[in-house]
Amino acid sequence: MSALARLEPILEGLSEDRIRQLIDFARFLAVEQDRQEWLRFGQQQLARAYGPDEPDYSEADIRPDRKP
């Protein structure tokens, strides 16, 4: 049985207001899933750009501010 077929009897018992709330929540879930996918993609790209061989820098490596 598909997810839509399982939802149909539940939806039939809901008021219009509850259905609107359900639609809003479904949209939120879709956006949240998209956000999570972009977050994973960004983390993968960062890990690829800055791998385990990246040097560690200390405060001694930072150049002092130059006065104009």
Kinemage of the C-alpha trace (Angstrom):
@kinemage 1
@onewidth
@group {chain A} dominant
@subgroup {mainchain}
@vectorlist {calphas} color= white
{ca met a 1} P 0.000 0.000 0.000
{ca ser a 2} L 1.432 3.382 -0.987
{ca ala a 3} L 1.872 6.258 1.414
{ca leu a 4} L -0.840 8.240 -0.371
{ca ala a 5} L -3.287 5.360 -0.061
{ca arg a 6} L -2.574 5.146 3.672
{ca leu a 7} L -3.065 8.899 4.062
{ca glu a 8} L -6.375 9.109 2.235
{ca pro a 9} L -8.604 7.705 5.013
{ca ile a 10} L -6.864 9.902 7.567
{ca leu a 11} L -7.295 13.024 5.437
{ca glu a 12} L -10.981 12.335 4.937
{ca gly a 13} L -11.544 12.690 8.674
{ca leu a 14} L -9.710 16.000 9.043
{ca ser a 15} L -11.216 19.476 8.961
{ca glu a 16} L -10.119 21.977 6.311
{ca asp a 17} L -8.131 23.863 8.939
{ca arg a 18} L -6.238 20.715 9.935
{ca ile a 19} L -5.568 19.886 6.286
{ca arg a 20} L -4.105 23.377 5.786
{ca gln a 21} L -1.896 22.807 8.831
{ca leu a 22} L -0.831 19.457 7.448
{ca ile a 23} L 0.044 21.032 4.095
{ca asp a 24} L 2.076 23.745 5.840
{ca phe a 25} L 3.928 21.105 7.831
{ca ala a 26} L 4.596 19.037 4.698
{ca arg a 27} L 6.062 22.138 3.029
{ca phe a 28} L 8.215 22.753 6.093
{ca leu a 29} L 9.492 19.164 5.955
{ca ala a 30} L 10.363 19.541 2.265
{ca val a 31} L 12.291 22.765 2.923
{ca glu a 32} L 14.036 21.218 5.921
{ca gln a 33} L 15.068 18.200 3.853
{ca asp a 34} L 16.441 20.509 1.164
{ca arg a 35} L 18.330 22.521 3.791
{ca gln a 36} L 19.838 19.349 5.261
{ca glu a 37} L 20.959 18.210 1.805
{ca trp a 38} L 22.653 21.575 1.152
{ca leu a 39} L 24.290 21.425 4.574
{ca arg a 40} L 25.695 17.953 3.844
{ca phe a 41} L 26.874 19.138 0.429
{ca gly a 42} L 28.634 22.143 1.977
{ca gln a 43} L 30.319 19.972 4.591
{ca gln a 44} L 31.508 17.561 1.899
{ca gln a 45} L 32.920 20.404 -0.191
{ca leu a 46} L 34.671 21.905 2.829
{ca ala a 47} L 36.148 18.523 3.754
{ca arg a 48} L 37.321 18.055 0.180
{ca ala a 49} L 38.909 21.524 0.023
{ca tyr a 50} L 40.525 21.276 3.459
{ca gly a 51} L 41.616 17.707 3.942
{ca pro a 52} L 43.528 16.039 6.761
{ca asp a 53} L 46.883 17.274 5.375
{ca glu a 54} L 45.987 20.907 6.038
{ca pro a 55} L 48.682 22.587 8.188
{ca asp a 56} L 47.867 23.833 11.673
{ca tyr a 57} L 48.548 27.513 12.234
{ca ser a 58} L 49.450 29.080 15.554
{ca glu a 59} L 49.188 32.685 16.709
{ca ala a 60} L 52.881 33.076 15.825
{ca asp a 61} L 51.975 32.501 12.169
{ca ile a 62} L 49.632 35.498 12.110
{ca arg a 63} L 51.150 38.675 10.748
{ca pro a 64} L 50.701 41.788 12.876
{ca asp a 65} L 48.396 44.541 11.613
{ca arg a 66} L 50.135 47.020 9.379
{ca lys a 67} L 49.487 50.663 10.071
{ca pro a 68} L 48.699 52.706 6.930
